[in-house]
Amino acid sequence: MARRTTRPARRTPGAPPERVPWTHDSAWAGDARSAAACSLLLLGLLLALDAAVGRLTGWRALLWLGLGVLLFAVLTPPRVAARDRTLVSRGPLRVRSVRLDQLIAVRRSDGISPRLTLRDAAGGEVVLDPEVLVVNPELWHLVSDGARASVARGSLLCGATALRRLSERIDRDTAEGVFRASGLE
């Protein structure tokens, strides 16, 4: 796969430096819509059931609304974005970020819900679903480049194997996609 290289833009003295645009998780909007649809469906079913039984009151409707909002908060994935060697994860309650060029540990936990935990030298930590990196090559390239910079600096002591396995999976999925698209299955 060809690496994307960019040259820094020339700037005039005294001008503020140009910022590289954020790279976002392209699947987040669809996941958020699915979470909203599930929450609204549950809310509608609970309200309809209560109304059909004749037990719908203002307090019960408020209770069901609270349950729908809670379900939406639980189902909505954090929004992942990266720029300038920084990876940011925005959840419903807090924002977490790590410097990709200062990583000290990368851990992968498998199971029902696999997670990739990135930790930097300043104490920042981001936990994300590895699938976010699989379906977003731009994000993966930023994480991969940052991890290589951390390895070159000698700060990434734990996690090179997890990143290599993720890289192999992304390469395999990309190759399979190319073969499917070209009819060479």
Buried (B, 14 or more C-beta within 10 A) or exposed (E): EEEEEEEEEEEEEEEEEEEBEEBBBEBBEEBBEEBBEBBEEBBEEBBEEBEEEEEBEEEBBEEBBEBBEEBBEEBBBBBBBBBEBBBBBBEEEEEBBBBBBBBBBBEBEEEEEEEBBBBBBEEBBBBBBBBBBBBBBBBBBBBBBBBBBBBEEEBBEEBBEBBEEBBEBBEEEBEEEEEEEEEEE
